[in-house]
Amino acid sequence: MVGLALLEWLLAISMSLVLLAAGSPWMQAAWQSIQTHSVSQSLVRALRAAQQEAISRSTRVTVQPLACDNEPTTAADWSCPWRLYIDREGDQWFDVDADQQLRTLYAPFPASITTTRDRVTFSPQGTTTQVQAFLINHTRTVSVSWARISASATP
């Protein structure tokens, strides 16, 4: 007898589907974890970039979330792009005519990022008085305190 019978093929396919279905929840959880970690690291990099810009330029640099249409937002929704800028007027709000935008950074994946503040400002010494914690997808925390920026898993 050469080859496989139809019944053997159907059995092999059905066993493969059962194994795939059993592994699917684990794969989804692993992918979600990878995305959350990636977003938290992107936020850490954005905050550290602002801190380094403040030190190297000897001026205050602010990181502020933008609405998804790249307009400033008053809400503390950090799930869309983040603007790094020099606040020349010191009013803690980006003004196209007066302030200097340094760059706009994006999270690599959509994520829920919640916090209580709508901006983080670093002094020319690279410090901030705005202690802040960002909760990403309810599983990971990015913290900003004085001159320290860190990310950790939420228990």
Helices and strands as residue ranges (DSSP letters): H 6-57, E 61-65, E 82-86, E 100-105, E 113-114, E 120-122, E 128-136, E 140-146, E 148-153
